Amino acid sequence: MKTALQMTALVLTGALAAGSAYAEPGSGQAQGDRAQKMQSRLKAADKDGDGRISKAEADAALPRIAKHFAEIDTNKDGYLTRDELRAWHQAHGGRKAGR
């Protein structure tokens, strides 16, 4: 059974892998597909198109990220950025759900 934290780590893994600067070369088609899917989910969640995820946007479309929003939002500005998502992912060992 996957915990909420493990599922959030999986979601963030996909989000972070979506950034070309973060993705590792030769990481495989399956990872690329997951990254593309997560990038699409983040873009769709960003209703105002400002490049950040607000708490309301996370609540509406990204429940696993919303659950850890306060922890991920390290500068406490009420928005999640790619850098904050990446830092949270790295702080949690980059582990994937089930591992």
Jmol script that loads the backbone (N, CA, C; Angstrom):
load data "model"
ATOM      1  N   MET A   1       0.837  -1.167   0.000  1.00  0.00           N
ATOM      2  CA  MET A   1       0.000   0.000   0.000  1.00  0.00           C
ATOM      3  C   MET A   1       0.891   1.243   0.000  1.00  0.00           C
ATOM      4  N   LYS A   2       0.575   2.204  -0.837  1.00  0.00           N
ATOM      5  CA  LYS A   2       1.386   3.400  -0.965  1.00  0.00           C
ATOM      6  C   LYS A   2       0.880   4.472  -0.008  1.00  0.00           C
ATOM      7  N   THR A   3       1.820   5.108   0.683  1.00  0.00           N
ATOM      8  CA  THR A   3       1.437   6.181   1.586  1.00  0.00           C
ATOM      9  C   THR A   3       1.269   7.474   0.796  1.00  0.00           C
ATOM     10  N   ALA A   4       0.621   8.445   1.409  1.00  0.00           N
ATOM     11  CA  ALA A   4       0.430   9.746   0.755  1.00  0.00           C
ATOM     12  C   ALA A   4       1.777  10.382   0.446  1.00  0.00           C
ATOM     13  N   LEU A   5       2.742  10.255   1.342  1.00  0.00           N
ATOM     14  CA  LEU A   5       4.060  10.818   1.112  1.00  0.00           C
ATOM     15  C   LEU A   5       4.738  10.151  -0.074  1.00  0.00           C
ATOM     16  N   GLN A   6       4.612   8.833  -0.172  1.00  0.00           N
ATOM     17  CA  GLN A   6       5.199   8.123  -1.308  1.00  0.00           C
ATOM     18  C   GLN A   6       4.536   8.562  -2.609  1.00  0.00           C
ATOM     19  N   MET A   7       3.234   8.723  -2.597  1.00  0.00           N
ATOM     20  CA  MET A   7       2.527   9.140  -3.805  1.00  0.00           C
ATOM     21  C   MET A   7       2.921  10.572  -4.185  1.00  0.00           C
ATOM     22  N   THR A   8       3.074  11.433  -3.199  1.00  0.00           N
ATOM     23  CA  THR A   8       3.505  12.797  -3.475  1.00  0.00           C
ATOM     24  C   THR A   8       4.902  12.791  -4.075  1.00  0.00           C
ATOM     25  N   ALA A   9       5.776  11.963  -3.538  1.00  0.00           N
ATOM     26  CA  ALA A   9       7.128  11.858  -4.087  1.00  0.00           C
ATOM     27  C   ALA A   9       7.081  11.390  -5.533  1.00  0.00           C
ATOM     28  N   LEU A  10       6.185  10.480  -5.859  1.00  0.00           N
ATOM     29  CA  LEU A  10       6.049  10.016  -7.230  1.00  0.00           C
ATOM     30  C   LEU A  10       5.575  11.137  -8.133  1.00  0.00           C
ATOM     31  N   VAL A  11       4.588  11.883  -7.681  1.00  0.00           N
ATOM     32  CA  VAL A  11       4.076  13.009  -8.468  1.00  0.00           C
ATOM     33  C   VAL A  11       5.183  14.029  -8.700  1.00  0.00           C
ATOM     34  N   LEU A  12       5.933  14.343  -7.655  1.00  0.00           N
ATOM     35  CA  LEU A  12       7.005  15.320  -7.790  1.00  0.00           C
ATOM     36  C   LEU A  12       8.136  14.797  -8.654  1.00  0.00           C
ATOM     37  N   THR A  13       8.395  13.504  -8.590  1.00  0.00           N
ATOM     38  CA  THR A  13       9.407  12.922  -9.462  1.00  0.00           C
ATOM     39  C   THR A  13       9.069  13.196 -10.914  1.00  0.00           C
ATOM     40  N   GLY A  14       7.824  12.990 -11.263  1.00  0.00           N
ATOM     41  CA  GLY A  14       7.389  13.275 -12.627  1.00  0.00           C
ATOM     42  C   GLY A  14       7.485  14.742 -12.962  1.00  0.00           C
ATOM     43  N   ALA A  15       7.105  15.596 -12.021  1.00  0.00           N
ATOM     44  CA  ALA A  15       7.153  17.038 -12.250  1.00  0.00           C
ATOM     45  C   ALA A  15       8.584  17.498 -12.475  1.00  0.00           C
ATOM     46  N   LEU A  16       9.481  17.010 -11.662  1.00  0.00           N
ATOM     47  CA  LEU A  16      10.873  17.421 -11.773  1.00  0.00           C
ATOM     48  C   LEU A  16      11.528  16.861 -13.021  1.00  0.00           C
ATOM     49  N   ALA A  17      11.200  15.657 -13.365  1.00  0.00           N
ATOM     50  CA  ALA A  17      11.781  15.056 -14.569  1.00  0.00           C
ATOM     51  C   ALA A  17      11.307  15.779 -15.821  1.00  0.00           C
ATOM     52  N   ALA A  18      10.190  16.465 -15.718  1.00  0.00           N
ATOM     53  CA  ALA A  18       9.642  17.194 -16.869  1.00  0.00           C
ATOM     54  C   ALA A  18      10.546  18.337 -17.297  1.00  0.00           C
ATOM     55  N   GLY A  19      11.298  18.905 -16.379  1.00  0.00           N
ATOM     56  CA  GLY A  19      12.215  19.983 -16.725  1.00  0.00           C
ATOM     57  C   GLY A  19      13.439  19.415 -17.417  1.00  0.00           C
ATOM     58  N   SER A  20      13.738  19.876 -18.623  1.00  0.00           N
ATOM     59  CA  SER A  20      14.842  19.300 -19.384  1.00  0.00           C
ATOM     60  C   SER A  20      16.178  19.445 -18.663  1.00  0.00           C
ATOM     61  N   ALA A  21      16.334  20.477 -17.852  1.00  0.00           N
ATOM     62  CA  ALA A  21      17.584  20.647 -17.118  1.00  0.00           C
ATOM     63  C   ALA A  21      17.723  19.606 -16.015  1.00  0.00           C
ATOM     64  N   TYR A  22      16.619  19.018 -15.606  1.00  0.00           N
ATOM     65  CA  TYR A  22      16.646  18.059 -14.506  1.00  0.00           C
ATOM     66  C   TYR A  22      16.684  16.621 -14.995  1.00  0.00           C
ATOM     67  N   ALA A  23      16.058  16.338 -16.119  1.00  0.00           N
ATOM     68  CA  ALA A  23      15.962  14.969 -16.607  1.00  0.00           C
ATOM     69  C   ALA A  23      17.343  14.412 -16.932  1.00  0.00           C
ATOM     70  N   GLU A  24      17.571  13.183 -16.574  1.00  0.00           N
ATOM     71  CA  GLU A  24      18.843  12.543 -16.850  1.00  0.00           C
ATOM     72  C   GLU A  24      18.827  11.944 -18.246  1.00  0.00           C
ATOM     73  N   PRO A  25      19.940  12.074 -18.983  1.00  0.00           N
ATOM     74  CA  PRO A  25      20.015  11.456 -20.307  1.00  0.00           C
ATOM     75  C   PRO A  25      19.841   9.951 -20.201  1.00  0.00           C
ATOM     76  N   GLY A  26      19.170   9.369 -21.171  1.00  0.00           N
ATOM     77  CA  GLY A  26      19.007   7.929 -21.208  1.00  0.00           C
ATOM     78  C   GLY A  26      18.097   7.395 -20.122  1.00  0.00           C
ATOM     79  N   SER A  27      17.203   8.223 -19.628  1.00  0.00           N
ATOM     80  CA  SER A  27      16.356   7.812 -18.511  1.00  0.00           C
ATOM     81  C   SER A  27      15.210   6.920 -18.947  1.00  0.00           C
ATOM     82  N   GLY A  28      15.049   6.729 -20.232  1.00  0.00           N
ATOM     83  CA  GLY A  28      14.048   5.792 -20.717  1.00  0.00           C
ATOM     84  C   GLY A  28      12.750   6.439 -21.146  1.00  0.00           C
ATOM     85  N   GLN A  29      12.094   5.780 -22.065  1.00  0.00           N
ATOM     86  CA  GLN A  29      10.841   6.291 -22.619  1.00  0.00           C
ATOM     87  C   GLN A  29       9.735   6.362 -21.576  1.00  0.00           C
ATOM     88  N   ALA A  30       9.641   5.355 -20.709  1.00  0.00           N
ATOM     89  CA  ALA A  30       8.574   5.350 -19.703  1.00  0.00           C
ATOM     90  C   ALA A  30       8.692   6.557 -18.783  1.00  0.00           C
ATOM     91  N   GLN A  31       9.900   6.878 -18.339  1.00  0.00           N
ATOM     92  CA  GLN A  31      10.096   8.049 -17.482  1.00  0.00           C
ATOM     93  C   GLN A  31       9.758   9.315 -18.253  1.00  0.00           C
ATOM     94  N   GLY A  32      10.141   9.379 -19.497  1.00  0.00           N
ATOM     95  CA  GLY A  32       9.823  10.530 -20.332  1.00  0.00           C
ATOM     96  C   GLY A  32       8.324  10.716 -20.486  1.00  0.00           C
ATOM     97  N   ASP A  33       7.605   9.619 -20.644  1.00  0.00           N
ATOM     98  CA  ASP A  33       6.152   9.682 -20.759  1.00  0.00           C
ATOM     99  C   ASP A  33       5.523  10.172 -19.462  1.00  0.00           C
ATOM    100  N   ARG A  34       6.016   9.670 -18.334  1.00  0.00           N
ATOM    101  CA  ARG A  34       5.503  10.127 -17.031  1.00  0.00           C
ATOM    102  C   ARG A  34       5.799  11.602 -16.822  1.00  0.00           C
ATOM    103  N   ALA A  35       7.000  12.012 -17.193  1.00  0.00           N
ATOM    104  CA  ALA A  35       7.384  13.412 -17.039  1.00  0.00           C
ATOM    105  C   ALA A  35       6.497  14.310 -17.895  1.00  0.00           C
ATOM    106  N   GLN A  36       6.241  13.882 -19.104  1.00  0.00           N
ATOM    107  CA  GLN A  36       5.378  14.656 -20.014  1.00  0.00           C
ATOM    108  C   GLN A  36       3.966  14.754 -19.447  1.00  0.00           C
ATOM    109  N   LYS A  37       3.464  13.659 -18.917  1.00  0.00           N
ATOM    110  CA  LYS A  37       2.124  13.647 -18.332  1.00  0.00           C
ATOM    111  C   LYS A  37       2.053  14.586 -17.138  1.00  0.00           C
ATOM    112  N   MET A  38       3.075  14.551 -16.270  1.00  0.00           N
ATOM    113  CA  MET A  38       3.076  15.422 -15.100  1.00  0.00           C
ATOM    114  C   MET A  38       3.202  16.874 -15.520  1.00  0.00           C
ATOM    115  N   GLN A  39       4.020  17.159 -16.495  1.00  0.00           N
ATOM    116  CA  GLN A  39       4.160  18.529 -16.995  1.00  0.00           C
ATOM    117  C   GLN A  39       2.808  19.039 -17.493  1.00  0.00           C
ATOM    118  N   SER A  40       2.072  18.193 -18.174  1.00  0.00           N
ATOM    119  CA  SER A  40       0.732  18.565 -18.650  1.00  0.00           C
ATOM    120  C   SER A  40      -0.218  18.819 -17.483  1.00  0.00           C
ATOM    121  N   ARG A  41      -0.138  17.981 -16.446  1.00  0.00           N
ATOM    122  CA  ARG A  41      -0.996  18.167 -15.266  1.00  0.00           C
ATOM    123  C   ARG A  41      -0.674  19.481 -14.557  1.00  0.00           C
ATOM    124  N   LEU A  42       0.619  19.793 -14.417  1.00  0.00           N
ATOM    125  CA  LEU A  42       1.007  21.048 -13.778  1.00  0.00           C
ATOM    126  C   LEU A  42       0.541  22.250 -14.594  1.00  0.00           C
ATOM    127  N   LYS A  43       0.702  22.173 -15.894  1.00  0.00           N
ATOM    128  CA  LYS A  43       0.271  23.273 -16.761  1.00  0.00           C
ATOM    129  C   LYS A  43      -1.244  23.450 -16.683  1.00  0.00           C
ATOM    130  N   ALA A  44      -1.973  22.355 -16.693  1.00  0.00           N
ATOM    131  CA  ALA A  44      -3.435  22.426 -16.592  1.00  0.00           C
ATOM    132  C   ALA A  44      -3.867  22.968 -15.232  1.00  0.00           C
ATOM    133  N   ALA A  45      -3.138  22.636 -14.184  1.00  0.00           N
ATOM    134  CA  ALA A  45      -3.475  23.108 -12.839  1.00  0.00           C
ATOM    135  C   ALA A  45      -3.219  24.605 -12.694  1.00  0.00           C
ATOM    136  N   ASP A  46      -2.268  25.123 -13.431  1.00  0.00           N
ATOM    137  CA  ASP A  46      -1.898  26.540 -13.367  1.00  0.00           C
ATOM    138  C   ASP A  46      -2.918  27.362 -14.162  1.00  0.00           C
ATOM    139  N   LYS A  47      -4.095  27.529 -13.577  1.00  0.00           N
ATOM    140  CA  LYS A  47      -5.229  28.149 -14.279  1.00  0.00           C
ATOM    141  C   LYS A  47      -4.963  29.581 -14.724  1.00  0.00           C
ATOM    142  N   ASP A  48      -4.172  30.338 -13.954  1.00  0.00           N
ATOM    143  CA  ASP A  48      -3.924  31.724 -14.343  1.00  0.00           C
ATOM    144  C   ASP A  48      -2.679  31.877 -15.226  1.00  0.00           C
ATOM    145  N   GLY A  49      -1.971  30.764 -15.475  1.00  0.00           N
ATOM    146  CA  GLY A  49      -0.843  30.769 -16.402  1.00  0.00           C
ATOM    147  C   GLY A  49       0.364  31.563 -15.936  1.00  0.00           C
ATOM    148  N   ASP A  50       0.509  31.742 -14.614  1.00  0.00           N
ATOM    149  CA  ASP A  50       1.631  32.539 -14.115  1.00  0.00           C
ATOM    150  C   ASP A  50       2.902  31.717 -13.879  1.00  0.00           C
ATOM    151  N   GLY A  51       2.859  30.414 -14.172  1.00  0.00           N
ATOM    152  CA  GLY A  51       4.044  29.574 -14.005  1.00  0.00           C
ATOM    153  C   GLY A  51       4.254  29.081 -12.590  1.00  0.00           C
ATOM    154  N   ARG A  52       3.279  29.349 -11.708  1.00  0.00           N
ATOM    155  CA  ARG A  52       3.353  28.907 -10.320  1.00  0.00           C
ATOM    156  C   ARG A  52       2.040  28.213  -9.977  1.00  0.00           C
ATOM    157  N   ILE A  53       2.084  27.394  -8.943  1.00  0.00           N
ATOM    158  CA  ILE A  53       0.885  26.699  -8.471  1.00  0.00           C
ATOM    159  C   ILE A  53       0.479  27.313  -7.136  1.00  0.00           C
ATOM    160  N   SER A  54      -0.717  27.894  -7.098  1.00  0.00           N
ATOM    161  CA  SER A  54      -1.240  28.439  -5.843  1.00  0.00           C
ATOM    162  C   SER A  54      -1.861  27.310  -5.034  1.00  0.00           C
ATOM    163  N   LYS A  55      -2.164  27.588  -3.784  1.00  0.00           N
ATOM    164  CA  LYS A  55      -2.811  26.585  -2.932  1.00  0.00           C
ATOM    165  C   LYS A  55      -4.161  26.204  -3.525  1.00  0.00           C
ATOM    166  N   ALA A  56      -4.915  27.186  -3.989  1.00  0.00           N
ATOM    167  CA  ALA A  56      -6.225  26.904  -4.576  1.00  0.00           C
ATOM    168  C   ALA A  56      -6.089  26.038  -5.828  1.00  0.00           C
ATOM    169  N   GLU A  57      -5.085  26.310  -6.653  1.00  0.00           N
ATOM    170  CA  GLU A  57      -4.858  25.503  -7.856  1.00  0.00           C
ATOM    171  C   GLU A  57      -4.465  24.079  -7.482  1.00  0.00           C
ATOM    172  N   ALA A  58      -3.614  23.938  -6.473  1.00  0.00           N
ATOM    173  CA  ALA A  58      -3.214  22.604  -6.015  1.00  0.00           C
ATOM    174  C   ALA A  58      -4.407  21.857  -5.432  1.00  0.00           C
ATOM    175  N   ASP A  59      -5.205  22.548  -4.610  1.00  0.00           N
ATOM    176  CA  ASP A  59      -6.393  21.919  -4.024  1.00  0.00           C
ATOM    177  C   ASP A  59      -7.331  21.400  -5.105  1.00  0.00           C
ATOM    178  N   ALA A  60      -7.489  22.166  -6.165  1.00  0.00           N
ATOM    179  CA  ALA A  60      -8.434  21.817  -7.224  1.00  0.00           C
ATOM    180  C   ALA A  60      -7.942  20.696  -8.134  1.00  0.00           C
ATOM    181  N   ALA A  61      -6.624  20.607  -8.358  1.00  0.00           N
ATOM    182  CA  ALA A  61      -6.157  19.679  -9.391  1.00  0.00           C
ATOM    183  C   ALA A  61      -5.026  18.742  -8.975  1.00  0.00           C
ATOM    184  N   LEU A  62      -4.354  19.034  -7.877  1.00  0.00           N
ATOM    185  CA  LEU A  62      -3.181  18.254  -7.473  1.00  0.00           C
ATOM    186  C   LEU A  62      -3.265  17.917  -5.984  1.00  0.00           C
ATOM    187  N   PRO A  63      -4.170  17.040  -5.612  1.00  0.00           N
ATOM    188  CA  PRO A  63      -4.410  16.793  -4.183  1.00  0.00           C
ATOM    189  C   PRO A  63      -3.205  16.279  -3.411  1.00  0.00           C
ATOM    190  N   ARG A  64      -2.357  15.502  -4.021  1.00  0.00           N
ATOM    191  CA  ARG A  64      -1.184  14.989  -3.297  1.00  0.00           C
ATOM    192  C   ARG A  64      -0.177  16.099  -3.032  1.00  0.00           C
ATOM    193  N   ILE A  65      -0.026  16.997  -3.978  1.00  0.00           N
ATOM    194  CA  ILE A  65       0.844  18.147  -3.774  1.00  0.00           C
ATOM    195  C   ILE A  65       0.192  19.096  -2.774  1.00  0.00           C
ATOM    196  N   ALA A  66      -1.115  19.284  -2.878  1.00  0.00           N
ATOM    197  CA  ALA A  66      -1.841  20.169  -1.966  1.00  0.00           C
ATOM    198  C   ALA A  66      -1.656  19.730  -0.516  1.00  0.00           C
ATOM    199  N   LYS A  67      -1.625  18.436  -0.287  1.00  0.00           N
ATOM    200  CA  LYS A  67      -1.496  17.914   1.076  1.00  0.00           C
ATOM    201  C   LYS A  67      -0.190  18.354   1.732  1.00  0.00           C
ATOM    202  N   HIS A  68       0.854  18.530   0.950  1.00  0.00           N
ATOM    203  CA  HIS A  68       2.172  18.916   1.462  1.00  0.00           C
ATOM    204  C   HIS A  68       2.545  20.346   1.069  1.00  0.00           C
ATOM    205  N   PHE A  69       1.541  21.125   0.673  1.00  0.00           N
ATOM    206  CA  PHE A  69       1.788  22.461   0.134  1.00  0.00           C
ATOM    207  C   PHE A  69       2.638  23.318   1.065  1.00  0.00           C
ATOM    208  N   ALA A  70       2.252  23.405   2.332  1.00  0.00           N
ATOM    209  CA  ALA A  70       2.973  24.269   3.281  1.00  0.00           C
ATOM    210  C   ALA A  70       4.433  23.850   3.432  1.00  0.00           C
ATOM    211  N   GLU A  71       4.687  22.562   3.378  1.00  0.00           N
ATOM    212  CA  GLU A  71       6.056  22.061   3.497  1.00  0.00           C
ATOM    213  C   GLU A  71       6.880  22.378   2.241  1.00  0.00           C
ATOM    214  N   ILE A  72       6.243  22.279   1.085  1.00  0.00           N
ATOM    215  CA  ILE A  72       6.933  22.525  -0.183  1.00  0.00           C
ATOM    216  C   ILE A  72       7.179  24.016  -0.390  1.00  0.00           C
ATOM    217  N   ASP A  73       6.233  24.855   0.031  1.00  0.00           N
ATOM    218  CA  ASP A  73       6.312  26.311  -0.147  1.00  0.00           C
ATOM    219  C   ASP A  73       7.279  26.912   0.879  1.00  0.00           C
ATOM    220  N   THR A  74       8.563  26.751   0.641  1.00  0.00           N
ATOM    221  CA  THR A  74       9.572  27.120   1.628  1.00  0.00           C
ATOM    222  C   THR A  74       9.667  28.619   1.871  1.00  0.00           C
ATOM    223  N   ASN A  75       9.364  29.440   0.888  1.00  0.00           N
ATOM    224  CA  ASN A  75       9.432  30.892   1.119  1.00  0.00           C
ATOM    225  C   ASN A  75       8.102  31.460   1.599  1.00  0.00           C
ATOM    226  N   LYS A  76       7.120  30.599   1.768  1.00  0.00           N
ATOM    227  CA  LYS A  76       5.807  30.952   2.335  1.00  0.00           C
ATOM    228  C   LYS A  76       5.132  32.111   1.605  1.00  0.00           C
ATOM    229  N   ASP A  77       5.261  32.107   0.262  1.00  0.00           N
ATOM    230  CA  ASP A  77       4.608  33.157  -0.512  1.00  0.00           C
ATOM    231  C   ASP A  77       3.247  32.720  -1.064  1.00  0.00           C
ATOM    232  N   GLY A  78       2.850  31.481  -0.763  1.00  0.00           N
ATOM    233  CA  GLY A  78       1.550  31.002  -1.207  1.00  0.00           C
ATOM    234  C   GLY A  78       1.558  30.387  -2.599  1.00  0.00           C
ATOM    235  N   TYR A  79       2.750  30.178  -3.152  1.00  0.00           N
ATOM    236  CA  TYR A  79       2.880  29.591  -4.485  1.00  0.00           C
ATOM    237  C   TYR A  79       3.997  28.559  -4.491  1.00  0.00           C
ATOM    238  N   LEU A  80       3.840  27.553  -5.344  1.00  0.00           N
ATOM    239  CA  LEU A  80       4.897  26.567  -5.557  1.00  0.00           C
ATOM    240  C   LEU A  80       5.546  26.842  -6.898  1.00  0.00           C
ATOM    241  N   THR A  81       6.871  26.871  -6.893  1.00  0.00           N
ATOM    242  CA  THR A  81       7.625  27.055  -8.118  1.00  0.00           C
ATOM    243  C   THR A  81       8.345  25.750  -8.460  1.00  0.00           C
ATOM    244  N   ARG A  82       8.875  25.687  -9.635  1.00  0.00           N
ATOM    245  CA  ARG A  82       9.649  24.508 -10.042  1.00  0.00           C
ATOM    246  C   ARG A  82      10.824  24.296  -9.093  1.00  0.00           C
ATOM    247  N   ASP A  83      11.475  25.393  -8.697  1.00  0.00           N
ATOM    248  CA  ASP A  83      12.612  25.273  -7.780  1.00  0.00           C
ATOM    249  C   ASP A  83      12.190  24.696  -6.431  1.00  0.00           C
ATOM    250  N   GLU A  84      11.049  25.126  -5.912  1.00  0.00           N
ATOM    251  CA  GLU A  84      10.573  24.594  -4.634  1.00  0.00           C
ATOM    252  C   GLU A  84      10.196  23.122  -4.763  1.00  0.00           C
ATOM    253  N   LEU A  85       9.561  22.767  -5.865  1.00  0.00           N
ATOM    254  CA  LEU A  85       9.217  21.354  -6.086  1.00  0.00           C
ATOM    255  C   LEU A  85      10.477  20.507  -6.186  1.00  0.00           C
ATOM    256  N   ARG A  86      11.471  21.012  -6.910  1.00  0.00           N
ATOM    257  CA  ARG A  86      12.734  20.287  -7.064  1.00  0.00           C
ATOM    258  C   ARG A  86      13.426  20.126  -5.712  1.00  0.00           C
ATOM    259  N   ALA A  87      13.492  21.199  -4.929  1.00  0.00           N
ATOM    260  CA  ALA A  87      14.156  21.146  -3.623  1.00  0.00           C
ATOM    261  C   ALA A  87      13.454  20.160  -2.696  1.00  0.00           C
ATOM    262  N   TRP A  88      12.131  20.159  -2.696  1.00  0.00           N
ATOM    263  CA  TRP A  88      11.390  19.237  -1.838  1.00  0.00           C
ATOM    264  C   TRP A  88      11.670  17.794  -2.254  1.00  0.00           C
ATOM    265  N   HIS A  89      11.659  17.569  -3.540  1.00  0.00           N
ATOM    266  CA  HIS A  89      11.943  16.231  -4.068  1.00  0.00           C
ATOM    267  C   HIS A  89      13.338  15.775  -3.652  1.00  0.00           C
ATOM    268  N   GLN A  90      14.321  16.639  -3.807  1.00  0.00           N
ATOM    269  CA  GLN A  90      15.691  16.277  -3.452  1.00  0.00           C
ATOM    270  C   GLN A  90      15.840  16.067  -1.947  1.00  0.00           C
ATOM    271  N   ALA A  91      15.140  16.866  -1.163  1.00  0.00           N
ATOM    272  CA  ALA A  91      15.214  16.725   0.297  1.00  0.00           C
ATOM    273  C   ALA A  91      14.628  15.408   0.766  1.00  0.00           C
ATOM    274  N   HIS A  92      13.763  14.832  -0.032  1.00  0.00           N
ATOM    275  CA  HIS A  92      13.144  13.556   0.314  1.00  0.00           C
ATOM    276  C   HIS A  92      13.799  12.393  -0.428  1.00  0.00           C
ATOM    277  N   GLY A  93      15.015  12.576  -0.842  1.00  0.00           N
ATOM    278  CA  GLY A  93      15.830  11.504  -1.399  1.00  0.00           C
ATOM    279  C   GLY A  93      15.452  11.065  -2.804  1.00  0.00           C
ATOM    280  N   GLY A  94      14.585  11.804  -3.473  1.00  0.00           N
ATOM    281  CA  GLY A  94      14.217  11.449  -4.828  1.00  0.00           C
ATOM    282  C   GLY A  94      13.580  10.082  -4.945  1.00  0.00           C
ATOM    283  N   ARG A  95      13.090   9.564  -3.833  1.00  0.00           N
ATOM    284  CA  ARG A  95      12.516   8.210  -3.869  1.00  0.00           C
ATOM    285  C   ARG A  95      11.170   8.213  -4.585  1.00  0.00           C
ATOM    286  N   LYS A  96      10.883   7.087  -5.180  1.00  0.00           N
ATOM    287  CA  LYS A  96       9.614   6.886  -5.856  1.00  0.00           C
ATOM    288  C   LYS A  96       8.706   6.032  -4.980  1.00  0.00           C
ATOM    289  N   ALA A  97       7.433   6.131  -5.246  1.00  0.00           N
ATOM    290  CA  ALA A  97       6.466   5.332  -4.483  1.00  0.00           C
ATOM    291  C   ALA A  97       6.812   3.860  -4.606  1.00  0.00           C
ATOM    292  N   GLY A  98       6.681   3.160  -3.499  1.00  0.00           N
ATOM    293  CA  GLY A  98       6.908   1.718  -3.508  1.00  0.00           C
ATOM    294  C   GLY A  98       8.375   1.324  -3.358  1.00  0.00           C
ATOM    295  N   ARG A  99       9.249   2.305  -3.198  1.00  0.00           N
ATOM    296  CA  ARG A  99      10.681   1.979  -3.078  1.00  0.00           C
ATOM    297  C   ARG A  99      11.222   2.419  -1.769  1.00  0.00           C
TER     298      ARG A  99
END
end "model"
wireframe off; spacefill off
backbone 0.3
color backbone group
